[in-house]
């Protein structure tokens, strides 16, 4: 319930901010909100704006959604090791020191998030720390540090912004064409019917276009997983990363959601690989083994 309420409150705030930005930009540029230029501006503001704001507040949302406890002063040998390992890997990868935290969950998972390479967070589940060996956990941390070093959060945000913009824009263009085609000859009745029909058509088209566009986003997501695995192999050792992935194969379905799921070490399974944020573990293990040949 806490995550749901936080999600709703955050999205309402984002919509309010973007609505104000759209109004200001429309007035400043002198664009007709009903014209094609105004429609494209609206699509870009909400398409990119939502993604960029989500990126900027990603650390704040992650900490509160998952109850991440940031390690400031290590209180145990495990926390000392965790902080020292990420510090070493961040220096090797040439990035600023991320915040490091632990969240309470029985699943074996970890994620990285943040607005830039020098403003990031690496969070590890308690289940991973107590279920994996130090070598396996080190490889998982290196995987997340590699996500940060590769700039995956920013790149995925830009791709999502472009995709969102086209989905919003073309859904309304196509809906306008369909609505005009079926509009009633009775102007008064047609205006009310057309308005309702237009919104329903927009809703359906955004769902359809959104599903199709997600194929592109998920394809990129899978490619960056292979790159992060390769980065982990360089930072921690290929055999450690393979061992960590083998351990994950024995685990349960991961519970991360949304953006956090996209940057976790393990993703949820899907009936169709096109809609998976992570490649199957078998493919990731085989890719690492091929690199050693």
C-alpha positions in Angstrom: 0.0 0.0 0.0 2.9 2.4 0.8 4.4 1.9 -2.6 1.0 2.4 -4.3 0.3 5.6 -2.5 3.8 6.9 -3.2 3.4 6.0 -6.9 0.1 7.8 -7.1 1.3 10.9 -5.3 4.5 11.1 -7.3 2.6 10.8 -10.6 0.0 13.4 -9.7 2.8 15.8 -8.8 4.6 15.1 -12.1 1.4 15.7 -14.1 0.8 19.0 -12.3 4.4 20.2 -12.9 4.4 19.2 -16.6 1.0 20.8 -17.2 2.4 24.1 -15.9 5.5 23.7 -18.0 3.4 23.0 -21.1 1.2 26.0 -20.5 4.3 28.3 -20.1 6.0 26.9 -23.2 2.9 27.1 -25.3 2.4 30.8 -24.4 6.1 31.6 -24.9 6.3 29.9 -28.3 2.9 31.2 -29.4 1.7 27.7 -30.4 -1.9 26.8 -30.9 -2.6 24.0 -28.4 -5.1 22.4 -30.9 -2.7 22.5 -33.8 -0.1 20.0 -34.9 2.8 22.0 -33.4 1.0 22.3 -30.1 0.2 18.6 -30.1 3.9 17.7 -30.7 5.0 20.0 -27.9 2.5 18.5 -25.6 3.7 15.0 -26.5 7.4 16.0 -26.0 6.8 17.7 -22.7 4.9 14.7 -21.2 7.0 12.1 -23.0 10.4 13.4 -22.0 9.3 15.3 -18.9 7.9 12.3 -17.2 11.0 10.2 -17.9 13.4 12.9 -16.9 11.6 13.7 -13.7 11.5 10.0 -12.8 15.2 9.8 -13.3 15.9 12.9 -11.2 13.9 11.6 -8.3 14.8 7.9 -8.8 17.1 7.7 -5.7 14.5 9.3 -3.5 11.7 7.0 -4.7 13.8 3.9 -4.4 14.8 4.7 -0.9 11.2 5.2 0.2 9.6 2.4 -1.9 12.0 -0.3 -0.7 13.0 1.1 2.7 16.7 1.2 1.6 18.9 1.8 4.6 22.0 3.9 3.5 25.3 2.8 5.0 26.9 6.0 6.4 28.8 4.5 9.3 29.3 0.7 8.9 27.9 -1.1 11.9 29.0 -4.7 11.0 31.7 -6.5 9.2 29.2 -7.2 6.3 28.6 -3.5 5.9 32.3 -2.7 6.0 32.9 -5.2 3.3 30.0 -3.9 1.2 31.1 -0.3 1.4 34.8 -1.2 0.7 33.9 -3.3 -2.3 31.7 -0.7 -4.0 34.4 2.0 -3.2 37.0 -0.1 -5.0 34.8 -0.9 -7.9 33.7 2.7 -8.4 37.4 3.8 -8.5 38.2 1.1 -11.0 35.2 2.1 -13.2 36.0 5.8 -12.9 32.8 7.0 -11.4 31.9 9.0 -8.3 31.2 7.0 -5.2 27.6 5.8 -5.2 25.5 5.7 -2.1 25.3 2.2 -0.8 22.3 0.7 1.0 20.6 -2.5 2.0 16.8 -3.2 1.8 15.0 -6.0 3.6 13.8 -8.7 1.2 14.3 -12.5 1.1 14.9 -12.4 -2.7 18.4 -12.4 -4.2 18.5 -9.0 -6.0 20.2 -5.7 -6.2 19.7 -2.5 -8.3 21.4 0.7 -9.2 19.7 4.0 -9.9 20.5 7.7 -10.0 20.6 10.8 -12.2 24.2 10.5 -13.3 27.5 8.6 -12.9 28.4 10.8 -9.9 25.0 10.8 -8.3 23.9 7.2 -7.9 22.7 4.5 -5.6 23.6 0.8 -5.3 21.1 -1.1 -3.2 21.4 -4.8 -2.2 18.7 -7.0 -0.7 19.4 -8.7 2.6 18.4 -12.0 0.9 21.3 -11.6 -1.5 23.8 -10.9 1.2 22.9 -13.9 3.2 22.3 -16.3 0.3 25.4 -15.6 -1.9 29.0 -16.1 -1.2 31.3 -13.0 -1.0 32.6 -13.7 -4.5 29.1 -14.0 -6.0 27.9 -10.8 -4.2 31.1 -9.0 -5.4 30.1 -9.9 -9.0 26.6 -8.6 -8.5 27.9 -5.3 -7.1 30.2 -5.0 -10.0 27.3 -5.6 -12.4 25.4 -2.7 -10.8 28.5 -0.4 -10.8 28.9 -1.2 -14.5 25.3 -0.1 -15.1 26.3 3.3 -13.6 29.6 3.5 -15.5 27.9 2.7 -18.8 25.4 5.5 -18.2 22.5 3.1 -18.6 20.0 5.1 -16.5 20.4 8.2 -18.6 20.4 6.3 -21.9 17.2 4.4 -21.0 15.6 7.6 -19.9 16.2 9.3 -23.3 15.0 6.2 -25.2 11.9 6.0 -23.0 11.3 9.8 -23.6 11.5 9.4 -27.4 9.2 6.4 -27.3 6.7 8.1 -25.0 6.6 11.2 -27.3 5.8 9.2 -30.4 3.2 7.1 -28.6 1.4 10.2 -27.2 1.7 12.1 -30.5 0.6 9.3 -33.0 -2.2 8.1 -30.7 -3.8 11.5 -30.9 -3.2 12.0 -34.6 -4.7 8.6 -35.5 -7.5 9.1 -33.0 -8.3 12.5 -34.6 -8.5 10.9 -38.0 -10.8 8.1 -36.8 -13.0 10.5 -34.8 -13.5 12.9 -37.7 -14.3 10.0 -40.0 -17.1 8.7 -37.8 -18.4 12.1 -36.6 -22.2 12.5 -36.8 -23.7 15.0 -39.2 -25.6 16.6 -36.3 -23.0 19.2 -35.1 -24.2 19.5 -31.5 -24.7 15.7 -31.0 -21.5 15.0 -32.9 -19.4 17.3 -30.8 -20.3 15.5 -27.6 -20.1 12.0 -29.1 -16.9 12.9 -31.0 -15.2 14.2 -27.8 -16.0 11.0 -25.9 -15.1 8.7 -28.8 -11.8 10.6 -29.3 -10.7 10.1 -25.7 -11.6 6.4 -25.8 -9.8 5.9 -29.0 -6.7 7.8 -27.7 -6.7 5.5 -24.6 -6.9 2.3 -26.7 -4.3 3.5 -29.2 -1.8 4.6 -26.4 -2.1 1.1 -24.9 -1.5 -0.6 -28.3 1.3 1.7 -29.4 2.8 1.5 -25.9 2.9 -2.3 -26.0 4.6 -2.1 -29.5 7.1 0.5 -28.4 8.0 -1.4 -25.3 9.6 -4.0 -27.6 12.2 -1.4 -28.5 12.8 -0.4 -24.9 13.1 -4.0 -23.7 15.5 -4.9 -26.5 17.8 -2.1 -25.3 17.3 -3.2 -21.7 18.5 -6.7 -22.6 21.5 -5.5 -24.5 22.7 -3.4 -21.5 22.4 -6.4 -19.3 25.0 -8.2 -21.4 27.2 -5.1 -21.3 26.9 -4.9 -17.5 27.7 -8.6 -17.2 30.8 -8.1 -19.2 31.7 -5.1 -17.0 31.3 -7.2 -13.9 33.6 -9.8 -15.5 36.3 -7.1 -15.9 35.8 -5.7 -12.4 35.3 -8.8 -10.3 36.3 -11.7 -12.6 34.3 -13.8 -15.1 34.1 -16.9 -13.0 32.6 -14.9 -10.1 29.9 -13.4 -12.4 29.0 -16.8 -13.9 28.8 -18.2 -10.3 26.5 -15.4 -9.3 24.2 -16.0 -12.3 24.2 -19.7 -11.6 23.1 -18.9 -8.0 20.3 -16.7 -9.3 18.9 -19.6 -11.4 18.2 -21.4 -8.1 16.3 -18.4 -6.6 12.7 -17.3 -6.8 10.9 -14.8 -9.0 12.3 -11.3 -8.4 9.9 -8.8 -6.8 11.4 -5.5 -8.0 9.0 -3.3 -9.9 9.2 -0.5 -12.6 12.5 1.2 -13.1 14.1 -0.7 -10.2 13.3 -4.0 -12.0 14.9 -2.8 -15.2 18.2 -2.2 -13.3 18.1 -5.2 -11.0 20.6 -8.0 -11.4 17.6 -10.4 -12.2 14.4 -9.7 -14.0 11.0 -11.3 -14.1 10.3 -14.1 -16.6 7.9 -13.6 -19.5 6.2 -15.9 -22.0 7.8 -13.8 -24.8 11.4 -12.8 -24.7 10.5 -9.6 -26.6 8.9 -8.2 -23.4 11.6 -9.2 -21.0 13.8 -6.5 -19.4 16.6 -9.1 -18.8 17.8 -11.9 -21.1 17.3 -15.5 -19.8 20.0 -16.4 -17.3 21.1 -19.2 -19.5 21.9 -16.8 -22.3 23.8 -14.5 -20.0 25.9 -17.3 -18.7 26.6 -18.6 -22.2 27.6 -15.1 -23.3 30.2 -14.9 -20.5 31.5 -18.3 -21.2 31.9 -17.4 -24.9 34.0 -14.4 -23.9 36.5 -16.7 -22.1 37.1 -18.7 -25.3 
